[in-house]
Amino acid sequence: MRFLAVFLTLLSALPARADWLRLRGTHIELLTDAREKEGRRALNRLEQIRAIMPSSGNNSDRDLRVVLFDSETEFREYAPGEMPSGFYQSGLERDYIVTSAGGELPRVVTHE
């Protein structure tokens, strides 16, 4: 959880030059500096994955916040150390996934 707090603090210091979008699905909020088309594609895919997954207990309706960087290079600027192509963190009120855009969503997204 400490890692998430540090990461979100770094995220709040993102450069003002980037144009970030906030897209909302049923239980998913996606923040991205990628093109809107890329963000909507990712959001739709996440909604599809969520719809086919069975409920996993009392946290199944918890919201998910996804931070989708435009590129892996940009993701690496904010990811501490050697990270895979993305990561997942469960929080008290919502869960988080941080990854980069491009091609198919990384395995970490569909796995978590």
Summary of the structure (lengths in Angstrom):
residues: 112
radius of gyration: 13.4
end to end distance: 16.3
largest distance: 41.0
contacts: 300
relative contact order: 0.19
helix: 36%
strand: 25%
